[in-house]
Amino acid sequence: MGIEVDEKGMEGRIESGYAEVKRDSLDEGMRVGKEGKKEGKGLWMGLLGNGGEVLAEMIGGKLIGDVLREQRCGEDGLKG
């Protein structure tokens, strides 16, 4: 699951094949992810939201992923 704050950025990730589907809430994203896991299917999912807020929600619900990383363009402060 990748978290994207910008809807246009998320649309671009889906169009480019980086993500397969978009979800607007962590609960919905987790539901879809658990269904895929049960069926043995991998899924590249994009979650539309603020990374800090989503992370706080994950920690509050005691849900921690295997990997956490930030991906942005550090050289471009305007388009990052």
N, C-alpha and C positions, 0 to 999 in steps of 0.2 A: 504494500500500500504506500503510495506516494502522496504527500500532502501538498496541495497547490493553493495559494491564496488568490490567484488571479484566474477568473473564469476563462478569459481568452487563452491564457497559458495552458489551462487544462484542455481546452478544445484542441489546441495545437499538439499536445501530447497524445491525444486520442487519434487525431488525423495522421500523425507520424508513426503510430503503432507503438509508442512508448508505453501507453496505457490502453487497456481494452475497454474499460467501463469507467464511468464517473459516478460517485456517490456524494451526497451532500451532508451526511451525518456519520459519525463514528459508529453508532449503533447499527445503521444500515450496512455500512462497510463491513463490520464484523459479522453480521448475519450472512452476507453474501460470501465472505471469506470462509466461514465455517461450513457453509453448504458445499463450496468447492472442495474443501479439505475432505469432507465426508465422501464426496464422489471421486476423490483422487485426482482432481483437476487443479492445475495452477492457474492463477489469474493475476494479471497486471491491473491493479485498480488504482484509480486516482480519487483522492478524497479532497473535495473543495473545502478549504477552511484555513484558519490561521494556525500555523504550526505550533506556536506556544500554547494556544488555547486547547488544541487537540491533544498535545502532549500532557498538559495538566489533567485533562479528562481521562486520558489513558492511565496515568499514575493514580488518580483518584479512584479509578475502578480496578486498580491493581492489574492492569493489562500492560505488559511491557513486551515489546517485540524483541526478536533476536538481534537485530541490527538497527541502529539509529545513526543517520548521517544527514548532513546538510548538503544540498547541491544548488549552487548558484554561481553566477558569473561575478567573481570578485573584482574584476577590472572595471566594470561598468556600473557606477553608482546610480545611474538613472534607469537602466533597463534590467539590471542584475537579476 
